[in-house]
Amino acid sequence: MKAREDDSIRALVNRYEQQRSKGHSQYFDVDEFDRIADYYLDRGRTNKLSEVVSSALRIHPNSTVIHLKRAILYVETGEPMKALQLLDRLPEQEDTDFIRAAAYFKLKRHKEGLELLKDMVDKEKFDKDLACLEAVNILSAENLYKEALDFVRQGLEHNPDNTDLMSEGAFCSEQLNDIQASEQYYRMLLEVDVYSYENWFNLGQVLFGQERYEEACKAYDFSLVSNPRFMPAVLQMGHACFQMEHYEDAAKYYLDYLLAAIEESLPSAEGNTLDDLMVFVGEAFEKAEQYESAMEWYEHALITNPENLQAHTGMGICYLELKDFEQSLRYLEKAVKMDDKQSEIWIYLAEVLVNMDKDEQAIVAYLRALSLDPSQAEVLFALGNLYYDQQKYELALKYYSDTELLDATFPNIHLYKALSYARNGDKLQADSSLKLALLNDVHARELFDQIIREEQE
């Protein structure tokens, strides 16, 4: 029935638009104009709604139904006082007070609007859930989600099977960051229709947002069982697998999504360009340590968009892992020229420079990374190591101490502090740090003695 209704309204709107585009005289009865107006209203196309209302009033100037649509138009276009003045001149109809309440909310007269909605719902004897749904729509439009949820609950008490109210409940709960309630509403929807791919997907999104990735995958999988061509679920499966470190599975889903996007000639997909999707594939292979495959997809991304920052960075990382430092340096230097505000890129660049024995340049890169994000224990520790190797033990101790302040459990931090104190001639502090190191590693003294011995040879 719903599909036939959709076809009917589309046919009616097409007929209206064709006649208007050809400049033909337009005759539609009040009910037809009302349905056309609702079509544009539901899609937020107020310019079209204004055209329809004007056309309808020329043919049916005394129609209360059309004047009510005119009042709605006033509310939607920021003229709520005009809406109230018009409503006062019209005979009372079923929807009059709902429009009046919407106008009150636009005027920030929230108390009056809420009291009117409650009164409307209380008066309704038979379709209380539908009245509640109308109230929810008005309140949601004003971002009054807490108040809207009160009507959601009241409506579901009257009709526990009203899926529109459940959907609104899920939406309002998400807006209030009540994830548990949102999940509950989606599960209620799935009890009514277990084959709804959209609700399975939405449930997956809620679970994904809670980092419950395995459960999210199951929800996305059910979505795809119901609709195998629902590609947003494929993409999200890739993201969930990536978060679970199932990188090869992530690459498969990303590839499936990418191929579908190419076949459908989409300029962008879920907000991602084709080169972005290629980077997703590359990153999954990179994390799976399949560097050659990763580089192949990064190269595809760069052919598609030579300015793709993530692809340049990814190529640099892969060459770093393959110990081709010259090539890695080339891509990472390009990346920092494109965006010098990303700490991660500076860190990879510093690692390359360390491997190329360019310690001074590496120190500059690490310091730049810290200036962008000071809370990086690994970077502080790396700087300590560089200064230790340069026999600048005071500076080494500074960065080791900063590392400990940031992360007291950082591996071997007390051992390295002990080494620095010893090399700086502070035996007392060296012994103190070594005792702390022994609490975490019973072999710390042996390692300490071995390193000192090797450095003295």
Sequence and secondary structure as in RCSB ss.txt:
>XXXX:A:sequence
MKAREDDSIRALVNRYEQQRSKGHSQYFDVDEFDRIADYYLDRGRTNKLSEVVSSALRIHPNSTVIHLKRAILYV
ETGEPMKALQLLDRLPEQEDTDFIRAAAYFKLKRHKEGLELLKDMVDKEKFDKDLACLEAVNILSAENLYKEALD
FVRQGLEHNPDNTDLMSEGAFCSEQLNDIQASEQYYRMLLEVDVYSYENWFNLGQVLFGQERYEEACKAYDFSLV
SNPRFMPAVLQMGHACFQMEHYEDAAKYYLDYLLAAIEESLPSAEGNTLDDLMVFVGEAFEKAEQYESAMEWYEH
ALITNPENLQAHTGMGICYLELKDFEQSLRYLEKAVKMDDKQSEIWIYLAEVLVNMDKDEQAIVAYLRALSLDPS
QAEVLFALGNLYYDQQKYELALKYYSDTELLDATFPNIHLYKALSYARNGDKLQADSSLKLALLNDVHARELFDQ
IIREEQE
>XXXX:A:secstr
 HHHHHHHHHHHHHHHHHHHHTT      HHHHHHHHHHHHHTT HHHHHHHHHHHHHH TT HHHHHHHHHHHH
HTT HHHHHHHHHHS   TTHHHHHHHHHHHTT HHHHHHHHHHHHHH SS HHHHHHHHHHHHHHTT HHHHHH
HHHHHHHH TT HHHHHHHHHHHHHTT HHHHHHHHHHHHHH TT HHHHHHHHHHHHHTT HHHHHHHHHHHHH
H TT HHHHHHHHHHHHHTT HHHHHHHHHHHHHHHHHTT S BTTB HHHHHHHHHHHHHHTT HHHHHHHHHH
HHHH TT HHHHHHHHHHHHHTT HHHHHHHHHHHHHH TT HHHHHHHHHHHHHTT HHHHHHHHHHHHHH S 
 HHHHHHHHHHHHHTT HHHHHHHHHHHHHH TT TTHHHHHHHHHHHTT HHHHHHHHHHHHHH TTHHHHHHH
HHHHHH 
